[in-house]
Amino acid sequence: QVHLVESGGGLVQAGGSLRLSCAASGSIFSRSTMGWYRQSPGKQRELVASITSGGSTNYADSVKGRFTISGDNAKNTVYLQMNSLKLEDTAVYYCTAYGGLPPRVYWGQGTQVTVSS
């Protein structure tokens, strides 16, 4: 069983920072691509950032230069450092893991990030 638990969301003013964490169980972390998605009401779910088991990262254009994804293998945890937050960053952020046999996508429960003016 794969279990992903996000934490670190909250309310922050525009220009501020938050650090999201995702703790993974089920022995999937070391062999998976981890990612952060976000979704706002009425909008399509968006892949914000991802990181492979080898450490390669990718970012959505909307967050490049502001967000950083990283992983800690010893803690089976992936992080999303969110700086210079904008109103449009407001969303529920979901941790995902892609891997396993057969490969599939696993989802966390989500954590709310609200950016205020």
C-alpha positions as CSV (number, residue, x, y, z in Angstrom):
1,Q,0.0,0.0,0.0
2,V,1.3,3.4,-1.0
3,H,0.4,6.3,1.2
4,L,1.3,10.0,0.6
5,V,0.7,12.6,3.2
6,E,1.1,16.3,2.4
7,S,1.6,19.1,5.0
8,G,2.7,22.7,5.2
9,G,-0.2,24.4,3.4
10,G,-1.8,27.5,4.8
11,L,-2.6,31.2,4.3
12,V,0.2,33.5,3.2
13,Q,0.4,37.1,1.8
14,A,1.5,37.7,-1.8
15,G,5.2,37.7,-2.0
16,G,5.6,35.3,1.0
17,S,6.8,31.8,1.1
18,L,5.6,28.3,2.1
19,R,7.3,24.9,2.2
20,L,5.2,21.9,1.5
21,S,6.2,18.4,2.5
22,C,5.1,15.0,1.3
23,A,5.9,11.9,3.3
24,A,5.7,8.7,1.3
25,S,5.2,5.1,2.6
26,G,5.0,1.8,0.8
27,S,8.6,1.6,-0.5
28,I,7.8,3.6,-3.6
29,F,9.8,6.8,-3.0
30,S,13.2,5.5,-4.1
31,R,12.0,4.1,-7.4
32,S,9.4,6.7,-8.3
33,T,9.0,10.1,-10.0
34,M,7.5,12.4,-7.4
35,G,5.5,15.4,-8.3
36,W,3.3,18.2,-7.1
37,Y,0.0,19.1,-8.8
38,R,-2.3,21.9,-8.0
39,Q,-6.0,22.5,-8.7
40,S,-8.2,25.5,-8.3
41,P,-12.0,25.5,-8.5
42,G,-13.1,25.5,-12.1
43,K,-9.6,25.1,-13.4
44,Q,-7.7,22.1,-14.9
45,R,-5.3,20.3,-12.7
46,E,-1.8,21.4,-13.4
47,L,1.6,19.7,-12.9
48,V,3.7,22.2,-11.0
49,A,6.9,20.3,-10.5
50,S,8.4,16.8,-10.6
51,I,11.6,15.1,-9.6
52,T,12.9,11.7,-10.6
53,S,14.7,9.2,-8.4
54,G,17.9,10.4,-10.0
55,G,17.3,14.0,-9.0
56,S,16.2,15.5,-12.4
57,T,13.6,18.2,-12.0
58,N,11.0,19.9,-14.2
59,Y,8.8,22.9,-13.5
60,A,5.7,24.5,-15.0
61,D,6.6,27.8,-16.7
62,S,4.3,29.6,-14.2
63,V,6.5,28.7,-11.3
64,K,10.0,28.6,-12.7
65,G,12.4,30.7,-10.7
66,R,10.0,30.8,-7.7
67,F,9.4,27.1,-6.7
68,T,11.9,24.4,-5.9
69,I,11.2,20.7,-5.6
70,S,13.6,18.5,-3.7
71,G,13.7,15.0,-2.1
72,D,15.2,13.4,0.9
73,N,15.7,9.7,0.3
74,A,16.5,9.0,3.9
75,K,13.2,10.5,5.1
76,N,11.1,9.3,2.1
77,T,10.0,12.9,1.8
78,V,9.6,15.3,-1.1
79,Y,9.4,19.1,-0.6
80,L,8.1,22.0,-2.6
81,Q,9.6,25.3,-1.5
82,M,7.3,28.1,-2.7
83,N,8.7,31.6,-2.8
84,S,7.4,34.9,-4.2
85,L,3.9,33.6,-4.0
86,K,1.2,35.2,-6.2
87,L,-2.6,35.2,-5.9
88,E,-2.8,32.8,-8.8
89,D,-0.8,30.2,-6.8
90,T,-3.9,29.7,-4.6
91,A,-4.9,26.0,-5.0
92,V,-5.1,22.7,-3.4
93,Y,-1.6,21.1,-3.9
94,Y,-1.4,17.4,-4.3
95,C,1.7,15.1,-3.9
96,T,2.0,12.3,-6.5
97,A,4.2,9.3,-7.0
98,Y,4.6,7.5,-10.3
99,G,6.1,4.1,-10.2
100,G,5.7,0.6,-8.9
101,L,4.8,-2.6,-10.7
102,P,2.6,-2.2,-12.6
103,P,3.3,1.5,-12.8
104,R,0.6,3.8,-11.7
105,V,0.1,7.3,-10.2
106,Y,-0.6,7.6,-6.5
107,W,-2.1,10.7,-4.9
108,G,-2.0,12.3,-1.6
109,Q,-5.1,14.0,0.0
110,G,-4.0,17.5,-0.8
111,T,-3.1,20.6,1.2
112,Q,-4.7,24.0,0.7
113,V,-2.5,27.0,-0.2
114,T,-4.2,30.4,-0.1
115,V,-2.3,33.5,-1.2
116,S,-3.9,36.8,-0.1
117,S,-3.4,40.4,-1.2
